[in-house]
Amino acid sequence: MKVQISSVRTIRELGKISLLAGSLSLGLSGMAQAETFRIGITQNNVGVDSYQTTYEQAFEEAADEADNVEVVVLDAGGDVARQISQVRNLIQQQVDVIIIWPTDGQAVVPAINGAKNAGIPVVVTNSNIAEAGQPLIAAFSGPNNIQQGAYAAEMMCDQLGGKGDIVQITGQPGYTTAIERQKGFEDRLPEVCPDVKILDSQPGDWNRAKAQRTMEDFLTRYDKIDGVYAADDNMGVGALNAAKSEDRADEIVFIGATNFAVGYEAMARGEYHGSVYQSPAEDARNALNIAIAVAQGKEVNKMSYFDTPKITQENMDEFEKPVF
């Protein structure tokens, strides 16, 4: 069930019988409320891409299917200050658990500390927070973004045959997912392919149009580019489109992370070479289930990752086309 405003009930005491009845009613009401948990979620930026839109839809559907949870669903719109305000609002509402998809993994730590001081556990979803905030949270639920970056490096190495010059289009600066995917890629690449050189890295901010412009700049600057690693397929397809417009796509390997429908389709056409399969619906359900378990006082893994396997032209038939 999705709610936005908490209700307040008052009981008037009208005589001894009414007082007894009221006490009994209040006791039963307390028992019922104890079985239903109110969980608030503040999301990063639902409108920025189809992954986050699909996540929100799946989260609300999972909450509707559950018989022991009410949810307050908020969207920060990519604004850190708004998200901090939303966390404070959820604290004032005295929800049982707060789920946060952080706009900035460092900036939201004081707000999370405020929730902890109020006795409200926090579950971080999809993109983790800074190391300083880790002792403050009950759990992280989402993909292992460092592992995803490592997978991308391995696929790039396989496709290039162990050598070449590549460029990298990263996500939004300061955003934990972007930082971790870049770290995973850059740490793993020299281990598996010491002869592959990263010529340049520039942010694409999870935006296809910006990634296309970034790739256009790379193509102007470098006469030879053997591969492109983009931190998600939305940006990867932007890079592909730029290369196609310059008739250079056939000479470049394109590897992404978080397989979007557009990446899947490009892979089916033989234009895109690898990505990491990640379901926003599974992401959302996992976060809600962890939050419910935390509300119930159950032990949960501090880092609750869900599986995000490699997807390539060779094995893509094993996966359904993403809906986002």
VEXLUMLO-530033 format. One record per residue (C-alpha): residue in one letter; residue number from 1; chain; x, y, z. Coordinates in Angstrom, 3 decimals, decimal comma, padded with zeros to 6 digits. Layout:
BEGIN
['A'; NUM; 'A'; [X; Y; Z]];
...
This chain:
BEGIN
['M'; 1; 'A'; [000,000; 000,000; 000,000]];
['K'; 2; 'A'; [001,312; 003,446; -000,912]];
['V'; 3; 'A'; [000,587; 006,329; 001,444]];
['Q'; 4; 'A'; [001,777; 009,888; 001,620]];
['I'; 5; 'A'; [000,265; 011,190; 004,886]];
['S'; 6; 'A'; [000,182; 009,373; 008,208]];
['S'; 7; 'A'; [-003,145; 009,296; 010,024]];
['V'; 8; 'A'; [-003,759; 010,275; 013,666]];
['R'; 9; 'A'; [-006,529; 008,686; 015,686]];
['T'; 10; 'A'; [-007,958; 010,064; 018,934]];
['I'; 11; 'A'; [-010,191; 008,313; 021,429]];
['R'; 12; 'A'; [-012,499; 010,284; 023,731]];
['E'; 13; 'A'; [-013,097; 008,837; 027,143]];
['L'; 14; 'A'; [-016,840; 008,869; 027,878]];
['G'; 15; 'A'; [-017,480; 007,093; 031,145]];
['K'; 16; 'A'; [-016,159; 003,916; 032,640]];
['I'; 17; 'A'; [-017,589; 001,581; 029,991]];
['S'; 18; 'A'; [-016,345; 003,742; 027,148]];
['L'; 19; 'A'; [-012,929; 003,951; 028,773]];
['L'; 20; 'A'; [-012,719; 000,171; 029,049]];
['A'; 21; 'A'; [-013,896; -000,291; 025,482]];
['G'; 22; 'A'; [-011,519; 002,400; 024,298]];
['S'; 23; 'A'; [-008,602; 000,786; 026,076]];
['L'; 24; 'A'; [-009,434; -002,572; 024,517]];
['S'; 25; 'A'; [-009,818; -001,003; 021,095]];
['L'; 26; 'A'; [-006,552; 000,856; 021,449]];
['G'; 27; 'A'; [-004,789; -002,320; 022,506]];
['L'; 28; 'A'; [-006,081; -004,224; 019,512]];
['S'; 29; 'A'; [-005,191; -001,320; 017,245]];
['G'; 30; 'A'; [-001,668; -001,327; 018,629]];
['M'; 31; 'A'; [-001,382; -005,030; 017,899]];
['A'; 32; 'A'; [-002,511; -004,496; 014,300]];
['Q'; 33; 'A'; [-000,139; -001,582; 013,832]];
['A'; 34; 'A'; [002,722; -003,653; 015,218]];
['E'; 35; 'A'; [002,194; -006,106; 012,375]];
['T'; 36; 'A'; [002,190; -003,442; 009,669]];
['F'; 37; 'A'; [005,397; -001,544; 008,931]];
['R'; 38; 'A'; [005,671; 001,906; 007,404]];
['I'; 39; 'A'; [008,660; 002,165; 005,107]];
['G'; 40; 'A'; [009,729; 005,405; 003,465]];
['I'; 41; 'A'; [011,893; 005,581; 000,360]];
['T'; 42; 'A'; [013,640; 008,614; -001,100]];
['Q'; 43; 'A'; [014,890; 007,917; -004,605]];
['N'; 44; 'A'; [017,658; 009,547; -006,574]];
['N'; 45; 'A'; [016,073; 010,863; -009,777]];
['V'; 46; 'A'; [013,182; 008,864; -011,208]];
['G'; 47; 'A'; [012,887; 010,890; -014,410]];
['V'; 48; 'A'; [016,524; 010,684; -015,469]];
['D'; 49; 'A'; [016,375; 007,239; -017,092]];
['S'; 50; 'A'; [014,084; 004,281; -017,659]];
['Y'; 51; 'A'; [015,916; 002,107; -015,115]];
['Q'; 52; 'A'; [014,828; 004,324; -012,228]];
['T'; 53; 'A'; [011,299; 004,632; -013,597]];
['T'; 54; 'A'; [011,003; 000,844; -013,808]];
['Y'; 55; 'A'; [012,490; 000,492; -010,307]];
['E'; 56; 'A'; [009,850; 002,777; -008,795]];
['Q'; 57; 'A'; [007,025; 000,921; -010,533]];
['A'; 58; 'A'; [008,340; -002,457; -009,362]];
['F'; 59; 'A'; [008,827; -001,152; -005,808]];
['E'; 60; 'A'; [005,227; 000,057; -005,577]];
['E'; 61; 'A'; [003,909; -003,192; -007,068]];
['A'; 62; 'A'; [005,897; -005,245; -004,546]];
['A'; 63; 'A'; [004,557; -003,092; -001,706]];
['D'; 64; 'A'; [000,982; -003,559; -002,948]];
['E'; 65; 'A'; [001,479; -007,331; -002,969]];
['A'; 66; 'A'; [002,817; -007,372; 000,597]];
['D'; 67; 'A'; [000,225; -007,608; 003,366]];
['N'; 68; 'A'; [002,375; -006,110; 006,134]];
['V'; 69; 'A'; [003,755; -002,880; 004,719]];
['E'; 70; 'A'; [002,751; 000,661; 003,859]];
['V'; 71; 'A'; [005,190; 002,774; 001,870]];
['V'; 72; 'A'; [005,844; 006,475; 001,486]];
['V'; 73; 'A'; [007,445; 006,975; -001,929]];
['L'; 74; 'A'; [009,487; 010,133; -002,556]];
['D'; 75; 'A'; [011,771; 011,298; -005,370]];
['A'; 76; 'A'; [014,659; 013,717; -004,832]];
['G'; 77; 'A'; [014,825; 014,652; -008,507]];
['G'; 78; 'A'; [018,621; 014,502; -008,378]];
['D'; 79; 'A'; [018,719; 017,303; -005,785]];
['V'; 80; 'A'; [020,862; 016,530; -002,724]];
['A'; 81; 'A'; [019,254; 019,242; -000,587]];
['R'; 82; 'A'; [015,788; 017,954; -001,430]];
['Q'; 83; 'A'; [016,794; 014,415; -000,521]];
['I'; 84; 'A'; [018,175; 015,517; 002,848]];
['S'; 85; 'A'; [014,892; 017,322; 003,489]];
['Q'; 86; 'A'; [012,968; 014,192; 002,526]];
['V'; 87; 'A'; [014,965; 012,076; 005,001]];
['R'; 88; 'A'; [014,152; 014,583; 007,743]];
['N'; 89; 'A'; [010,482; 014,459; 006,741]];
['L'; 90; 'A'; [010,462; 010,670; 006,999]];
['I'; 91; 'A'; [012,088; 010,918; 010,435]];
['Q'; 92; 'A'; [009,309; 013,276; 011,528]];
['Q'; 93; 'A'; [006,734; 010,801; 010,208]];
['Q'; 94; 'A'; [008,376; 008,152; 012,406]];
['V'; 95; 'A'; [008,488; 005,512; 009,706]];
['D'; 96; 'A'; [009,878; 002,128; 010,723]];
['V'; 97; 'A'; [012,633; 002,007; 008,086]];
['I'; 98; 'A'; [014,045; 004,506; 005,598]];
['I'; 99; 'A'; [015,311; 003,346; 002,199]];
['I'; 100; 'A'; [017,565; 005,811; 000,407]];
['W'; 101; 'A'; [018,852; 005,745; -003,166]];
['P'; 102; 'A'; [021,493; 008,421; -002,594]];
['T'; 103; 'A'; [021,917; 011,404; -004,865]];
['D'; 104; 'A'; [025,415; 011,850; -003,444]];
['G'; 105; 'A'; [027,020; 009,124; -001,358]];
['Q'; 106; 'A'; [028,958; 011,578; 000,809]];
['A'; 107; 'A'; [026,519; 014,461; 001,195]];
['V'; 108; 'A'; [023,657; 012,330; 002,548]];
['V'; 109; 'A'; [025,689; 010,825; 005,424]];
['P'; 110; 'A'; [024,661; 013,497; 007,999]];
['A'; 111; 'A'; [020,979; 012,916; 007,169]];
['I'; 112; 'A'; [021,443; 009,173; 007,634]];
['N'; 113; 'A'; [023,118; 009,889; 010,963]];
['G'; 114; 'A'; [020,020; 011,855; 011,936]];
['A'; 115; 'A'; [017,841; 008,835; 011,191]];
['K'; 116; 'A'; [020,099; 006,582; 013,259]];
['N'; 117; 'A'; [019,946; 009,019; 016,181]];
['A'; 118; 'A'; [016,146; 008,916; 015,917]];
['G'; 119; 'A'; [016,219; 005,120; 016,147]];
['I'; 120; 'A'; [015,172; 004,569; 012,524]];
['P'; 121; 'A'; [017,255; 002,039; 010,582]];
['V'; 122; 'A'; [018,355; 002,969; 007,055]];
['V'; 123; 'A'; [018,708; 000,647; 004,065]];
['V'; 124; 'A'; [020,733; 002,057; 001,168]];
['T'; 125; 'A'; [019,579; 000,884; -002,257]];
['N'; 126; 'A'; [021,285; 000,569; -005,663]];
['S'; 127; 'A'; [024,202; 002,980; -005,109]];
['N'; 128; 'A'; [026,161; 002,816; -001,877]];
['I'; 129; 'A'; [027,176; 005,674; 000,403]];
['A'; 130; 'A'; [030,646; 006,818; 001,426]];
['E'; 131; 'A'; [032,758; 004,683; 003,742]];
['A'; 132; 'A'; [032,216; 007,139; 006,592]];
['G'; 133; 'A'; [028,510; 006,348; 006,571]];
['Q'; 134; 'A'; [028,768; 002,566; 006,565]];
['P'; 135; 'A'; [028,548; 002,146; 010,377]];
['L'; 136; 'A'; [025,283; 004,133; 010,316]];
['I'; 137; 'A'; [023,267; 001,879; 007,991]];
['A'; 138; 'A'; [021,464; -001,397; 008,562]];
['A'; 139; 'A'; [022,226; -002,759; 005,101]];
['F'; 140; 'A'; [023,046; -002,024; 001,489]];
['S'; 141; 'A'; [020,868; -003,662; -001,154]];
['G'; 142; 'A'; [021,873; -003,570; -004,793]];
['P'; 143; 'A'; [024,435; -004,577; -007,398]];
['N'; 144; 'A'; [028,125; -005,000; -006,725]];
['N'; 145; 'A'; [029,259; -002,121; -008,916]];
['I'; 146; 'A'; [032,972; -002,785; -008,455]];
['Q'; 147; 'A'; [032,413; -006,326; -009,709]];
['Q'; 148; 'A'; [030,432; -004,979; -012,655]];
['G'; 149; 'A'; [033,354; -002,767; -013,623]];
['A'; 150; 'A'; [035,670; -005,764; -013,360]];
['Y'; 151; 'A'; [033,352; -007,818; -015,585]];
['A'; 152; 'A'; [033,408; -005,035; -018,170]];
['A'; 153; 'A'; [037,222; -005,016; -018,138]];
['E'; 154; 'A'; [037,294; -008,773; -018,711]];
['M'; 155; 'A'; [034,873; -008,515; -021,636]];
['M'; 156; 'A'; [036,875; -005,659; -023,142]];
['C'; 157; 'A'; [040,063; -007,697; -022,868]];
['D'; 158; 'A'; [038,439; -010,709; -024,544]];
['Q'; 159; 'A'; [037,038; -008,635; -027,399]];
['L'; 160; 'A'; [040,326; -006,805; -028,073]];
['G'; 161; 'A'; [042,474; -009,914; -027,918]];
['G'; 162; 'A'; [044,624; -008,460; -025,158]];
['K'; 163; 'A'; [045,809; -005,153; -026,634]];
['G'; 164; 'A'; [044,531; -001,804; -027,870]];
['D'; 165; 'A'; [043,701; 001,794; -027,012]];
['I'; 166; 'A'; [040,375; 002,619; -025,407]];
['V'; 167; 'A'; [038,349; 005,493; -023,978]];
['Q'; 168; 'A'; [036,020; 005,502; -020,989]];
['I'; 169; 'A'; [032,724; 007,329; -020,449]];
['T'; 170; 'A'; [031,946; 007,422; -016,743]];
['G'; 171; 'A'; [028,722; 008,200; -014,894]];
['Q'; 172; 'A'; [027,865; 011,247; -012,824]];
['P'; 173; 'A'; [030,879; 012,631; -010,889]];
['G'; 174; 'A'; [030,562; 012,088; -007,136]];
['Y'; 175; 'A'; [027,923; 009,378; -007,580]];
['T'; 176; 'A'; [029,000; 006,178; -005,832]];
['T'; 177; 'A'; [027,905; 003,843; -008,636]];
['A'; 178; 'A'; [029,982; 005,820; -011,119]];
['I'; 179; 'A'; [032,999; 005,831; -008,813]];
['E'; 180; 'A'; [032,770; 002,097; -008,113]];
['R'; 181; 'A'; [032,260; 001,002; -011,717]];
['Q'; 182; 'A'; [035,215; 003,106; -012,809]];
['K'; 183; 'A'; [037,349; 001,685; -009,994]];
['G'; 184; 'A'; [036,370; -001,898; -010,799]];
['F'; 185; 'A'; [037,190; -001,401; -014,473]];
['E'; 186; 'A'; [040,480; 000,413; -013,949]];
['D'; 187; 'A'; [041,696; -002,003; -011,273]];
['R'; 188; 'A'; [040,853; -005,137; -013,232]];
['L'; 189; 'A'; [041,955; -004,060; -016,723]];
['P'; 190; 'A'; [045,735; -004,061; -016,100]];
['E'; 191; 'A'; [045,434; -007,421; -014,344]];
['V'; 192; 'A'; [043,894; -009,146; -017,353]];
['C'; 193; 'A'; [045,156; -006,913; -020,175]];
['P'; 194; 'A'; [048,309; -004,937; -019,351]];
['D'; 195; 'A'; [048,649; -003,989; -023,026]];
['V'; 196; 'A'; [045,293; -002,196; -023,181]];
['K'; 197; 'A'; [045,720; 001,543; -022,588]];
['I'; 198; 'A'; [043,018; 003,980; -021,455]];
['L'; 199; 'A'; [043,549; 007,093; -023,591]];
['D'; 200; 'A'; [040,960; 009,268; -021,864]];
['S'; 201; 'A'; [038,066; 009,220; -019,374]];
['Q'; 202; 'A'; [035,237; 011,763; -019,335]];
['P'; 203; 'A'; [031,818; 011,803; -017,619]];
['G'; 204; 'A'; [028,600; 011,174; -019,508]];
['D'; 205; 'A'; [026,345; 011,781; -016,486]];
['W'; 206; 'A'; [024,159; 008,735; -017,339]];
['N'; 207; 'A'; [022,827; 010,752; -020,294]];
['R'; 208; 'A'; [022,838; 009,364; -023,841]];
['A'; 209; 'A'; [023,024; 012,747; -025,575]];
['K'; 210; 'A'; [025,924; 013,918; -023,409]];
['A'; 211; 'A'; [027,739; 010,610; -023,916]];
['Q'; 212; 'A'; [027,318; 011,029; -027,673]];
['R'; 213; 'A'; [028,886; 014,498; -027,510]];
['T'; 214; 'A'; [031,704; 013,144; -025,341]];
['M'; 215; 'A'; [032,378; 010,409; -027,887]];
['E'; 216; 'A'; [032,337; 012,936; -030,712]];
['D'; 217; 'A'; [035,114; 014,796; -028,897]];
['F'; 218; 'A'; [037,083; 011,567; -028,456]];
['L'; 219; 'A'; [036,753; 010,768; -032,159]];
['T'; 220; 'A'; [038,055; 014,220; -033,057]];
['R'; 221; 'A'; [040,951; 013,957; -030,622]];
['Y'; 222; 'A'; [042,099; 010,389; -031,321]];
['D'; 223; 'A'; [042,678; 008,877; -034,756]];
['K'; 224; 'A'; [042,693; 005,351; -033,344]];
['I'; 225; 'A'; [040,192; 004,106; -030,757]];
['D'; 226; 'A'; [039,865; 000,350; -030,387]];
['G'; 227; 'A'; [037,279; 000,231; -027,616]];
['V'; 228; 'A'; [034,820; 002,207; -025,510]];
['Y'; 229; 'A'; [033,765; 001,373; -021,984]];
['A'; 230; 'A'; [030,617; 003,190; -020,850]];
['A'; 231; 'A'; [029,322; 002,904; -017,279]];
['D'; 232; 'A'; [025,857; 002,013; -018,571]];
['D'; 233; 'A'; [024,309; 001,048; -021,908]];
['N'; 234; 'A'; [022,381; 004,288; -022,204]];
['M'; 235; 'A'; [025,709; 006,113; -022,530]];
['G'; 236; 'A'; [027,249; 003,242; -024,470]];
['V'; 237; 'A'; [024,638; 003,542; -027,202]];
['G'; 238; 'A'; [025,239; 007,295; -027,283]];
['A'; 239; 'A'; [028,901; 006,542; -027,974]];
['L'; 240; 'A'; [027,906; 003,987; -030,609]];
['N'; 241; 'A'; [025,696; 006,547; -032,360]];
['A'; 242; 'A'; [028,571; 009,034; -032,481]];
['A'; 243; 'A'; [030,899; 006,442; -033,985]];
['K'; 244; 'A'; [028,285; 005,396; -036,549]];
['S'; 245; 'A'; [027,852; 008,997; -037,682]];
['E'; 246; 'A'; [031,603; 009,135; -038,389]];
['D'; 247; 'A'; [031,660; 005,678; -040,046]];
['R'; 248; 'A'; [034,028; 004,394; -037,361]];
['A'; 249; 'A'; [031,753; 002,031; -035,433]];
['D'; 250; 'A'; [032,980; -001,098; -037,209]];
['E'; 251; 'A'; [036,500; -000,570; -035,881]];
['I'; 252; 'A'; [035,487; -000,090; -032,228]];
['V'; 253; 'A'; [034,460; -002,509; -029,462]];
['F'; 254; 'A'; [031,623; -001,211; -027,272]];
['I'; 255; 'A'; [031,265; -002,507; -023,718]];
['G'; 256; 'A'; [028,753; -001,208; -021,159]];
['A'; 257; 'A'; [027,234; -001,972; -017,772]];
['T'; 258; 'A'; [023,561; -002,234; -016,819]];
['N'; 259; 'A'; [022,099; -003,680; -019,993]];
['F'; 260; 'A'; [019,341; -001,378; -021,306]];
['A'; 261; 'A'; [016,885; -002,375; -024,034]];
['V'; 262; 'A'; [018,773; -000,164; -026,507]];
['G'; 263; 'A'; [022,011; -001,979; -025,634]];
['Y'; 264; 'A'; [020,339; -005,362; -026,021]];
['E'; 265; 'A'; [018,974; -004,358; -029,428]];
['A'; 266; 'A'; [022,371; -003,046; -030,571]];
['M'; 267; 'A'; [023,927; -006,300; -029,402]];
['A'; 268; 'A'; [021,399; -008,264; -031,466]];
['R'; 269; 'A'; [022,431; -006,202; -034,509]];
['G'; 270; 'A'; [026,081; -007,075; -033,878]];
['E'; 271; 'A'; [027,012; -003,447; -033,103]];
['Y'; 272; 'A'; [027,469; -003,736; -029,324]];
['H'; 273; 'A'; [029,719; -006,321; -027,745]];
['G'; 274; 'A'; [029,063; -006,761; -024,038]];
['S'; 275; 'A'; [027,358; -005,486; -020,897]];
['V'; 276; 'A'; [026,200; -006,519; -017,431]];
['Y'; 277; 'A'; [022,639; -007,728; -016,978]];
['Q'; 278; 'A'; [020,868; -005,939; -014,125]];
['S'; 279; 'A'; [017,148; -006,030; -013,369]];
['P'; 280; 'A'; [015,570; -002,892; -011,837]];
['A'; 281; 'A'; [012,600; -005,002; -010,700]];
['E'; 282; 'A'; [014,892; -007,365; -008,792]];
['D'; 283; 'A'; [016,765; -004,347; -007,441]];
['A'; 284; 'A'; [013,528; -002,856; -006,087]];
['R'; 285; 'A'; [012,133; -006,095; -004,652]];
['N'; 286; 'A'; [015,407; -006,893; -002,939]];
['A'; 287; 'A'; [015,491; -003,465; -001,266]];
['L'; 288; 'A'; [011,912; -003,760; -000,013]];
['N'; 289; 'A'; [012,430; -007,307; 001,289]];
['I'; 290; 'A'; [015,586; -006,263; 003,151]];
['A'; 291; 'A'; [013,763; -003,275; 004,668]];
['I'; 292; 'A'; [010,881; -005,471; 005,839]];
['A'; 293; 'A'; [013,320; -007,941; 007,396]];
['V'; 294; 'A'; [015,088; -005,079; 009,183]];
['A'; 295; 'A'; [011,738; -003,775; 010,466]];
['Q'; 296; 'A'; [010,967; -007,244; 011,807]];
['G'; 297; 'A'; [014,249; -007,298; 013,706]];
['K'; 298; 'A'; [015,750; -010,076; 011,608]];
['E'; 299; 'A'; [019,458; -010,377; 010,880]];
['V'; 300; 'A'; [020,390; -009,381; 007,327]];
['N'; 301; 'A'; [023,637; -009,298; 005,408]];
['K'; 302; 'A'; [025,235; -005,865; 005,629]];
['M'; 303; 'A'; [025,982; -006,047; 001,907]];
['S'; 304; 'A'; [023,076; -007,724; 000,138]];
['Y'; 305; 'A'; [024,081; -008,004; -003,512]];
['F'; 306; 'A'; [021,972; -009,547; -006,239]];
['D'; 307; 'A'; [023,463; -011,334; -009,243]];
['T'; 308; 'A'; [024,431; -009,263; -012,308]];
['P'; 309; 'A'; [026,028; -011,598; -014,893]];
['K'; 310; 'A'; [027,905; -010,765; -018,074]];
['I'; 311; 'A'; [025,861; -010,559; -021,272]];
['T'; 312; 'A'; [027,464; -010,751; -024,729]];
['Q'; 313; 'A'; [026,421; -011,492; -028,292]];
['E'; 314; 'A'; [027,292; -015,126; -027,626]];
['N'; 315; 'A'; [024,986; -015,675; -024,624]];
['M'; 316; 'A'; [022,321; -012,971; -024,996]];
['D'; 317; 'A'; [019,673; -015,541; -025,934]];
['E'; 318; 'A'; [019,782; -016,723; -022,318]];
['F'; 319; 'A'; [018,415; -013,338; -021,162]];
['E'; 320; 'A'; [015,124; -011,578; -021,734]];
['K'; 321; 'A'; [015,249; -008,168; -023,360]];
['P'; 322; 'A'; [015,215; -005,504; -020,623]];
['V'; 323; 'A'; [011,959; -003,595; -020,265]];
['F'; 324; 'A'; [013,809; -000,307; -019,638]];
